[in-house]
Amino acid sequence: MEHATEILPILFIVYVAAQLGAEIAQRLRMPAVVGEIAAGCLVGPSILGWVEVGESLEVLAEIGAVILLFSVGLETRIAELKKVGRVATAVGTAGVILPFVLGAVWASLSGFNTPKAMFVAAAFVATSAGITARVLQDMGVLSRTESRVILGAAIIDDILAMLLLGVVTSLQGNGNVAVLPLLLVLLQAIAFVVLIAMLGAPVMRRSSLMLEAPINPHSPLTISLALCLGLAAAASSLGLAAIIGAFLAGMVAAETQQQRTLEKQLQPIVALIVPFFFVVTGAKVDLGRLGSVSVIGTLIVITALAIVGKLVGCGLSALSLGRRPALIVGVGMIPRGEVGIVVASLGQQMHVFGGRLYAIIIAMALLTSVVAPPVLSQLLADRSAEQR
């Protein structure tokens, strides 16, 4: 862990870079998140080398993602999410199956044996809820049906991706999959989500007076943040992404009478912490390993497969909403972000693939995170114009 005298200059560089990147992106009529990720690439080891992603930045980025999804949950009603439950389940399931199949086929044709090919394919699967949620939140469209489908599907996506990662990891050893432990983990994850979503809201509504603050005006925020961190930790202990627990905490807190107060009090914290998540995501890519024509060609192929897998799988599953909403859902599920990075890092640690493929998968996760937001933003803007 770095000392304060070492980390503070780095925090300054990262935060200023995030603000400048967001400002430039917005002036170019692109989502702020694109500028923040690009800023990470610029100040990271690949270009200027001002910032190395160490333990402190990793932790701060994780907290940023947790706070972001908590704030998104605060603007999402459980009752509204239930209305799109069937479509969201279909989208989340198809959004795992098709990208995994495409990734496995590509890896097999590239010479990987079956267990390693399946591990590579796992990096194609999980959507980064944080990237899309930021775009939806910035545009003020979290209440729209497409947005609720994307957020609901992201939860299903994460549960299935977690189970799939457990399977492919088991195959790297003796090739045998321990079915009962995986089923137990799956049931625990489903029970956690259902329990919080179904029981948390009624409990919070009845306990809403606990958040009244006759003495300390920040009591609603501090109590809700404690809930956020607690559920994020619980989700992580079950093998789920911590952001899923944070999102559920936000939805539960949204059922209280203090929802608007919480949203207002949380805004300064979001402005301070969340940009670190996106800058660190950009700083993790190693552009130095992408210098040859063959590597760039491979990157283009797997990025195209990653995009097509989500766009087709998720889009077709959401066709009951209409063509334009289905396209919005498909595009919204494209970003891989930090999820693809985690799978790539695990694959390198287990010696499933070497440094070059690791860099390619990291770059794919980054490219899908950069390409999707501007397209999603434009589709949402066009959709809003149609509805006027």
C-alpha positions as CSV (number, residue, x, y, z in Angstrom):
1,M,0.0,0.0,0.0
2,E,1.4,3.4,-1.0
3,H,2.0,6.1,1.6
4,A,-0.2,9.3,1.6
5,T,2.7,11.4,0.2
6,E,3.0,8.9,-2.8
7,I,-0.7,8.4,-3.5
8,L,-2.0,12.0,-3.2
9,P,-0.2,13.3,-6.3
10,I,-1.5,10.3,-8.3
11,L,-5.1,11.0,-7.1
12,F,-4.7,14.6,-8.2
13,I,-3.5,13.6,-11.7
14,V,-6.3,11.0,-12.1
15,Y,-9.0,13.3,-10.9
16,V,-7.9,16.2,-13.0
17,A,-7.5,14.0,-16.0
18,A,-11.0,12.6,-15.5
19,Q,-12.5,16.1,-15.4
20,L,-10.7,17.3,-18.5
21,G,-11.5,14.1,-20.4
22,A,-15.2,14.4,-19.5
23,E,-15.3,18.0,-20.4
24,I,-13.7,17.4,-23.8
25,A,-15.9,14.4,-24.5
26,Q,-19.1,16.4,-23.7
27,R,-18.0,19.3,-25.9
28,L,-17.6,16.7,-28.7
29,R,-21.1,15.5,-28.0
30,M,-20.0,12.2,-26.5
31,P,-20.8,10.7,-23.1
32,A,-18.5,11.9,-20.3
33,V,-17.5,8.3,-19.5
34,V,-15.7,8.0,-22.9
35,G,-13.5,11.0,-22.1
36,E,-12.7,9.6,-18.6
37,I,-11.7,6.2,-20.0
38,A,-9.6,7.9,-22.7
39,A,-8.0,10.0,-20.0
40,G,-7.0,6.9,-18.2
41,C,-5.2,5.6,-21.4
42,L,-3.4,8.9,-21.7
43,V,-2.0,9.2,-18.2
44,G,-1.5,5.5,-17.7
45,P,1.6,3.4,-18.5
46,S,0.9,3.1,-22.2
47,I,1.4,6.8,-23.1
48,L,2.5,9.4,-20.6
49,G,3.2,6.9,-17.8
50,W,2.2,9.4,-15.0
51,V,0.0,6.8,-13.3
52,E,0.6,3.2,-12.3
53,V,-2.5,1.3,-11.2
54,G,-1.6,0.1,-7.7
55,E,-3.6,-1.3,-4.8
56,S,-4.8,2.1,-3.6
57,L,-6.2,3.1,-7.0
58,E,-7.8,-0.4,-7.4
59,V,-9.6,0.0,-4.1
60,L,-10.7,3.6,-4.9
61,A,-12.0,2.4,-8.3
62,E,-13.9,-0.4,-6.7
63,I,-15.5,2.0,-4.3
64,G,-16.3,4.3,-7.2
65,A,-18.2,1.5,-9.0
66,V,-20.1,0.7,-5.8
67,I,-21.2,4.3,-5.2
68,L,-22.2,4.6,-8.9
69,L,-24.4,1.6,-8.8
70,F,-25.9,2.6,-5.5
71,S,-26.8,6.0,-7.0
72,V,-28.4,4.2,-10.0
73,G,-30.4,2.0,-7.6
74,L,-31.7,5.1,-5.9
75,E,-33.4,6.1,-9.1
76,T,-34.8,2.6,-9.8
77,R,-38.0,1.3,-8.3
78,I,-38.3,-2.4,-7.6
79,A,-41.9,-2.4,-8.7
80,E,-40.9,-1.0,-12.1
81,L,-38.1,-3.6,-12.4
82,K,-40.5,-6.4,-11.8
83,K,-42.6,-5.3,-14.7
84,V,-39.8,-6.2,-17.1
85,G,-38.6,-9.3,-15.2
86,R,-39.4,-11.7,-18.0
87,V,-37.8,-9.7,-20.8
88,A,-34.8,-8.9,-18.6
89,T,-34.3,-12.6,-17.8
90,A,-34.4,-13.5,-21.5
91,V,-32.0,-10.7,-22.4
92,G,-29.5,-11.6,-19.6
93,T,-29.6,-15.3,-20.5
94,A,-29.2,-14.8,-24.3
95,G,-26.5,-12.2,-23.6
96,V,-24.4,-14.9,-21.9
97,I,-25.0,-17.8,-24.2
98,L,-24.3,-16.3,-27.7
99,P,-21.1,-14.4,-26.8
100,F,-19.8,-17.5,-25.0
101,V,-20.4,-19.6,-28.0
102,L,-18.8,-17.1,-30.4
103,G,-15.8,-16.7,-28.1
104,A,-15.4,-20.5,-27.7
105,V,-15.5,-21.0,-31.5
106,W,-13.0,-18.3,-32.1
107,A,-10.6,-19.6,-29.4
108,S,-10.9,-23.2,-30.7
109,L,-10.2,-22.1,-34.3
110,S,-7.2,-20.2,-32.9
111,G,-5.6,-23.4,-31.6
112,F,-6.7,-23.5,-27.9
113,N,-7.8,-26.8,-26.4
114,T,-11.4,-27.1,-25.2
115,P,-10.8,-26.1,-21.5
116,K,-8.7,-23.1,-22.4
117,A,-11.1,-22.1,-25.2
118,M,-14.0,-22.1,-22.8
119,F,-12.0,-19.9,-20.4
120,V,-11.2,-17.4,-23.1
121,A,-14.9,-17.4,-24.1
122,A,-15.8,-16.5,-20.5
123,A,-14.2,-13.1,-21.0
124,F,-16.8,-12.4,-23.7
125,V,-19.7,-12.9,-21.4
126,A,-20.4,-10.5,-18.6
127,T,-21.7,-7.0,-19.2
128,S,-20.2,-4.1,-17.2
129,A,-23.3,-2.5,-15.6
130,G,-21.3,0.5,-14.5
131,I,-20.5,1.8,-18.0
132,T,-24.0,1.7,-19.3
133,A,-25.6,2.8,-16.0
134,R,-23.5,6.0,-16.1
135,V,-24.8,6.9,-19.6
136,L,-28.4,6.2,-18.6
137,Q,-28.0,8.2,-15.4
138,D,-26.3,11.2,-17.2
139,M,-29.2,11.3,-19.7
140,G,-31.9,11.0,-17.1
141,V,-33.5,8.0,-18.6
142,L,-33.3,5.4,-15.8
143,S,-37.1,5.3,-15.6
144,R,-37.5,4.2,-19.2
145,T,-38.4,0.6,-20.0
146,E,-35.2,-0.1,-22.0
147,S,-33.1,1.1,-19.0
148,R,-35.0,-1.1,-16.6
149,V,-34.5,-4.1,-18.9
150,I,-30.8,-3.4,-19.2
151,L,-30.3,-3.1,-15.4
152,G,-32.4,-6.2,-14.7
153,A,-30.6,-8.2,-17.4
154,A,-27.2,-7.1,-15.9
155,I,-28.1,-8.8,-12.6
156,I,-29.1,-12.0,-14.4
157,D,-26.0,-11.7,-16.6
158,D,-23.7,-11.4,-13.6
159,I,-25.2,-14.5,-11.8
160,L,-24.8,-16.6,-14.9
161,A,-21.3,-15.3,-15.7
162,M,-20.2,-16.1,-12.1
163,L,-21.5,-19.7,-12.5
164,L,-19.8,-20.0,-15.9
165,L,-16.5,-18.7,-14.6
166,G,-16.7,-21.3,-11.8
167,V,-17.2,-24.1,-14.5
168,V,-14.4,-23.0,-16.8
169,T,-12.0,-22.5,-13.8
170,S,-12.7,-26.0,-12.6
171,L,-11.9,-27.4,-16.1
172,Q,-8.4,-25.9,-16.0
173,G,-7.4,-28.5,-13.3
174,N,-8.3,-32.1,-13.7
175,G,-11.1,-31.4,-16.1
176,N,-13.9,-32.3,-13.7
177,V,-16.6,-29.9,-12.6
178,A,-17.9,-30.0,-9.0
179,V,-21.6,-29.7,-9.8
180,L,-23.0,-29.6,-6.3
181,P,-20.8,-26.7,-5.0
182,L,-21.6,-24.7,-8.2
183,L,-25.3,-25.3,-7.8
184,L,-25.1,-24.2,-4.1
185,V,-23.3,-21.0,-5.1
186,L,-25.9,-20.4,-7.8
187,L,-28.8,-20.9,-5.4
188,Q,-27.2,-18.6,-2.8
189,A,-26.8,-15.9,-5.4
190,I,-30.4,-16.1,-6.6
191,A,-31.7,-16.3,-3.0
192,F,-29.6,-13.2,-2.1
193,V,-31.0,-11.1,-5.0
194,V,-34.6,-12.3,-4.5
195,L,-34.5,-11.8,-0.7
196,I,-33.1,-8.3,-0.9
197,A,-35.4,-7.2,-3.8
198,M,-38.6,-8.8,-2.3
199,L,-38.2,-8.3,1.4
200,G,-35.9,-5.3,1.6
201,A,-38.3,-2.9,0.1
202,P,-41.2,-3.6,2.5
203,V,-38.9,-3.6,5.5
204,M,-37.4,-0.2,4.5
205,R,-40.8,1.3,3.9
206,R,-41.9,0.4,7.4
207,S,-38.6,1.5,8.8
208,S,-38.5,4.8,6.9
209,L,-38.8,6.8,10.1
210,M,-35.4,5.6,11.2
211,L,-33.9,7.8,8.5
212,E,-35.5,10.9,9.8
213,A,-32.8,13.2,11.1
214,P,-34.0,15.7,13.7
215,I,-30.4,16.2,15.0
216,N,-28.0,15.1,12.2
217,P,-29.3,16.1,8.7
218,H,-26.9,13.6,7.1
219,S,-28.3,10.5,9.0
220,P,-30.3,9.3,6.0
221,L,-27.1,9.3,3.9
222,T,-24.8,7.7,6.5
223,I,-27.3,4.9,7.3
224,S,-28.0,4.2,3.6
225,L,-24.2,4.2,2.8
226,A,-23.7,1.6,5.6
227,L,-26.5,-0.5,3.9
228,C,-24.7,-0.1,0.5
229,L,-21.3,-1.2,1.8
230,G,-22.9,-4.1,3.7
231,L,-24.8,-5.5,0.8
232,A,-21.8,-4.9,-1.5
233,A,-19.7,-7.0,0.8
234,A,-22.4,-9.7,1.1
235,A,-22.6,-9.9,-2.7
236,S,-18.9,-10.2,-3.0
237,S,-18.7,-13.0,-0.5
238,L,-21.2,-14.9,-2.6
239,G,-19.1,-14.6,-5.7
240,L,-21.2,-11.8,-7.2
241,A,-19.9,-8.5,-8.3
242,A,-20.0,-6.0,-5.4
243,I,-21.8,-3.5,-7.6
244,I,-24.9,-5.9,-7.7
245,G,-25.2,-5.6,-3.9
246,A,-24.8,-1.8,-4.1
247,F,-27.5,-1.6,-6.8
248,L,-29.9,-3.6,-4.7
249,A,-29.1,-1.4,-1.7
250,G,-29.9,1.7,-3.7
251,M,-33.3,0.2,-4.9
252,V,-34.2,-0.6,-1.2
253,A,-33.2,2.9,-0.1
254,A,-35.3,4.3,-2.9
255,E,-38.4,2.9,-1.2
256,T,-38.1,5.3,1.7
257,Q,-39.6,8.7,2.1
258,Q,-36.1,10.2,2.0
259,Q,-35.3,9.1,-1.6
260,R,-34.9,12.7,-3.0
261,T,-32.9,13.8,0.1
262,L,-30.6,10.8,-0.4
263,E,-30.1,11.6,-4.1
264,K,-29.2,15.2,-3.4
265,Q,-26.8,14.3,-0.5
266,L,-25.1,11.6,-2.6
267,Q,-24.3,13.9,-5.6
268,P,-21.0,15.4,-4.3
269,I,-19.7,11.9,-3.3
270,V,-20.5,10.6,-6.8
271,A,-18.7,13.6,-8.4
272,L,-15.6,12.9,-6.3
273,I,-15.3,9.1,-6.3
274,V,-16.9,7.7,-9.4
275,P,-14.5,9.2,-12.0
276,F,-11.7,7.1,-10.5
277,F,-13.4,3.9,-11.7
278,F,-13.4,4.9,-15.3
279,V,-9.9,6.4,-15.4
280,V,-8.5,3.3,-13.8
281,T,-10.3,1.1,-16.4
282,G,-8.6,3.1,-19.2
283,A,-5.2,3.0,-17.4
284,K,-5.1,-0.8,-17.3
285,V,-4.8,-1.3,-21.1
286,D,-1.3,-1.9,-22.3
287,L,-1.1,-0.3,-25.8
288,G,2.5,-1.4,-26.1
289,R,1.5,-5.0,-26.7
290,L,-0.8,-4.0,-29.6
291,G,1.8,-2.8,-31.9
292,S,1.8,-5.5,-34.6
293,V,-0.6,-5.9,-37.5
294,S,-1.5,-9.4,-36.5
295,V,-2.4,-8.4,-33.0
296,I,-4.5,-5.5,-34.2
297,G,-6.3,-7.9,-36.6
298,T,-7.0,-10.3,-33.7
299,L,-8.3,-7.4,-31.6
300,I,-10.7,-6.3,-34.3
301,V,-12.0,-9.8,-34.7
302,I,-12.7,-10.5,-31.1
303,T,-14.1,-7.0,-30.5
304,A,-16.5,-7.6,-33.4
305,L,-17.5,-11.0,-32.0
306,A,-18.0,-9.4,-28.5
307,I,-20.2,-6.7,-30.0
308,V,-22.2,-9.0,-32.3
309,G,-22.8,-11.5,-29.5
310,K,-24.5,-9.0,-27.2
311,L,-26.2,-7.0,-29.9
312,V,-27.8,-10.0,-31.5
313,G,-28.4,-12.1,-28.4
314,C,-29.8,-9.3,-26.2
315,G,-31.5,-7.4,-29.0
316,L,-33.5,-10.4,-30.4
317,S,-34.5,-11.3,-26.8
318,A,-35.9,-7.7,-26.3
319,L,-37.8,-7.6,-29.7
320,S,-41.2,-7.7,-27.8
321,L,-40.4,-4.1,-26.8
322,G,-40.2,-2.9,-30.4
323,R,-37.2,-2.6,-32.8
324,R,-35.7,0.6,-31.5
325,P,-36.0,-0.3,-27.8
326,A,-34.5,-3.8,-28.6
327,L,-31.6,-2.1,-30.4
328,I,-31.1,0.2,-27.4
329,V,-31.0,-2.8,-25.1
330,G,-28.6,-4.7,-27.3
331,V,-26.2,-1.7,-27.4
332,G,-26.6,-1.1,-23.7
333,M,-25.4,-4.7,-22.9
334,I,-22.2,-4.4,-25.1
335,P,-19.7,-2.9,-22.6
336,R,-17.4,-5.5,-20.9
337,G,-15.4,-3.0,-18.8
338,E,-14.0,-4.2,-15.5
339,V,-15.7,-7.6,-15.8
340,G,-13.7,-8.6,-18.9
341,I,-10.6,-7.3,-17.2
342,V,-11.1,-9.5,-14.1
343,V,-11.5,-12.6,-16.2
344,A,-8.4,-11.7,-18.3
345,S,-6.4,-11.2,-15.1
346,L,-7.5,-14.5,-13.7
347,G,-6.7,-16.3,-17.0
348,Q,-3.2,-14.8,-16.9
349,Q,-2.6,-15.9,-13.3
350,M,-3.7,-19.4,-14.1
351,H,-1.4,-19.5,-17.2
352,V,-4.4,-20.1,-19.5
353,F,-3.0,-17.6,-21.9
354,G,0.1,-15.4,-22.2
355,G,0.7,-11.7,-22.1
356,R,-0.3,-10.9,-25.7
357,L,-3.8,-12.5,-25.5
358,Y,-4.2,-10.9,-22.1
359,A,-3.5,-7.5,-23.6
360,I,-5.9,-8.2,-26.4
361,I,-8.8,-9.2,-24.1
362,I,-8.1,-6.1,-21.9
363,A,-8.2,-3.9,-25.0
364,M,-11.4,-5.6,-26.2
365,A,-13.0,-4.9,-22.8
366,L,-11.9,-1.3,-23.2
367,L,-13.0,-0.9,-26.8
368,T,-16.5,-2.2,-26.1
369,S,-16.7,0.2,-23.2
370,V,-15.7,3.1,-25.4
371,V,-17.7,2.2,-28.6
372,A,-21.1,1.5,-27.0
373,P,-21.7,4.7,-24.9
374,P,-21.8,7.2,-27.9
375,V,-24.1,4.9,-29.9
376,L,-26.3,4.3,-26.9
377,S,-26.5,8.0,-26.2
378,Q,-27.5,8.8,-29.8
379,L,-30.1,6.1,-29.9
380,L,-31.6,7.3,-26.6
381,A,-31.6,10.9,-27.9
382,D,-33.4,9.8,-31.1
383,R,-35.9,7.8,-29.1
384,S,-36.7,10.8,-26.9
385,A,-37.2,13.0,-30.0
386,E,-39.6,10.4,-31.5
387,Q,-41.7,10.4,-28.3
388,R,-42.1,14.2,-28.2
